[in-house]
Amino acid sequence: MAFFVRIKPEAKIMFTETHQPRFSETDALGHINNTVVPIWFEAARIPVFEIFNPTQDLNNWNLIIAKIDVSFLAQMGYQQPVEIRSHISKIGNSSFNVLQEVWQNEQRVAWGECVMVKFDYDNNKSSKITAEEAEKLRAHLVNKDKLIA
């Protein structure tokens, strides 16, 4: 059984992943450890990575993460699946924000946002997001204030 199962984006607004928490992801109190959520978020960003590097070739990798914030809203438990929803909340010239949510039992239990930068490793500097890449990102653009309200 796969660790993550990709589900088709709902209404072309977001990417979703469903995950069954593993026992090893719990803390001494039986809750999902807070260090696990950023790992789930990274795995759920694969469809976003594919916009910039469809083959996921590490020799041609062109993204870096500049910042990540996570807010925890409720406890997460071991035996119930979680859904990770990934959206684009901002698009700039060389960077974009990925807003992600964790849902469990029909309740948002955590959310986070990261800043991703398109990066040219050969020249060690950011590079411009192409019109085609921006168009693909815009298909998943949401209003952060309305979503997180």
C-alpha positions in Angstrom: 0.0 0.0 0.0 1.3 3.4 -0.9 2.2 5.9 1.8 0.5 8.7 0.0 -2.4 8.3 -2.4 -2.9 11.1 -5.0 -6.4 12.2 -5.5 -7.6 14.4 -8.4 -7.7 18.1 -7.5 -11.2 19.2 -6.5 -12.6 21.7 -9.0 -9.0 22.4 -10.2 -8.5 24.7 -7.1 -6.4 22.5 -4.9 -4.3 19.4 -4.8 -5.3 16.8 -2.1 -3.5 13.9 -0.6 -5.0 11.4 1.9 -2.6 9.9 4.4 -3.1 7.3 7.2 -0.9 8.4 10.1 1.6 5.8 11.2 2.2 4.8 14.8 5.7 6.1 14.5 4.4 9.6 13.9 2.8 9.9 17.3 4.3 11.4 20.4 4.2 10.0 24.0 0.7 11.3 24.5 -0.6 9.5 21.4 -1.0 12.6 19.3 0.6 13.3 15.9 4.0 14.9 16.6 4.2 18.5 15.5 7.4 17.7 13.5 5.4 15.4 11.2 3.2 18.0 9.6 6.0 19.8 7.6 7.0 16.4 6.3 3.4 15.7 5.2 3.4 19.1 3.6 6.5 18.4 1.6 5.2 15.2 0.2 1.9 16.9 -0.7 3.8 19.5 -2.7 4.9 17.0 -5.3 2.3 18.1 -7.8 3.6 21.7 -7.4 7.2 20.5 -7.9 6.0 18.8 -11.1 5.0 22.1 -12.6 8.6 23.2 -12.5 10.4 19.8 -13.0 7.9 17.3 -14.5 10.4 14.3 -14.2 11.6 15.3 -10.7 15.2 15.0 -12.0 17.4 16.1 -9.1 20.1 17.1 -11.6 17.6 19.7 -13.0 16.1 20.7 -9.7 15.0 24.4 -9.7 13.2 25.2 -6.5 14.2 26.1 -3.0 12.1 26.7 0.1 12.8 30.1 1.6 10.3 30.0 4.5 7.8 27.8 6.2 5.3 28.5 8.9 2.9 26.0 10.5 -0.1 26.8 12.8 -1.7 24.0 14.9 -5.4 24.4 15.5 -6.4 21.1 17.2 -4.9 17.8 18.2 -4.4 15.1 15.6 -4.8 11.4 16.3 -3.3 8.2 15.1 -6.2 6.1 13.9 -8.0 8.5 11.6 -6.8 9.5 8.1 -5.8 13.0 7.4 -6.3 15.0 4.2 -3.6 17.5 3.1 -5.0 20.2 0.9 -2.4 22.3 -1.1 -3.2 25.6 -2.7 -1.2 28.5 -4.2 -1.8 31.7 -2.2 0.6 34.1 -4.0 2.6 34.3 -7.2 5.5 36.7 -7.7 8.2 37.1 -10.3 10.5 34.3 -9.0 8.7 33.1 -5.9 5.3 31.8 -4.9 3.5 30.7 -1.7 2.0 27.3 -1.1 -0.7 27.3 1.5 -1.5 23.9 2.9 -4.1 22.6 5.3 -4.4 19.4 7.4 -8.0 18.1 7.8 -9.0 15.2 10.1 -12.5 14.2 10.9 -13.9 17.0 8.8 -12.0 19.6 10.9 -9.0 21.7 9.9 -6.4 20.8 12.5 -3.4 22.6 11.1 -2.3 24.9 8.3 0.9 26.3 7.0 2.4 28.4 4.3 5.8 28.2 2.6 7.6 30.4 0.2 9.1 28.6 -2.7 11.7 30.3 -5.0 12.5 29.2 -8.5 16.3 28.9 -8.4 19.1 28.7 -10.8 21.8 26.5 -9.1 24.4 27.1 -11.8 24.3 30.9 -11.2 23.3 30.6 -7.5 20.4 33.1 -7.9 16.6 33.1 -8.3 15.1 32.9 -11.8 11.9 34.2 -13.3 8.8 32.0 -13.2 7.8 31.5 -16.9 4.4 32.5 -18.2 3.5 28.8 -18.6 4.5 28.0 -15.0 2.5 31.0 -13.7 -0.5 29.9 -15.6 -0.4 26.4 -14.1 0.0 28.0 -10.6 -2.9 30.3 -11.1 -5.2 27.3 -11.7 -4.7 26.6 -8.0 -4.7 30.2 -6.7 -6.9 30.9 -3.6 -7.6 33.9 -1.5 -5.7 33.2 1.7 -7.8 35.5 3.9 -11.0 33.8 2.9 -9.6 30.3 3.1 -8.1 30.7 6.6 -10.8 32.9 8.1 
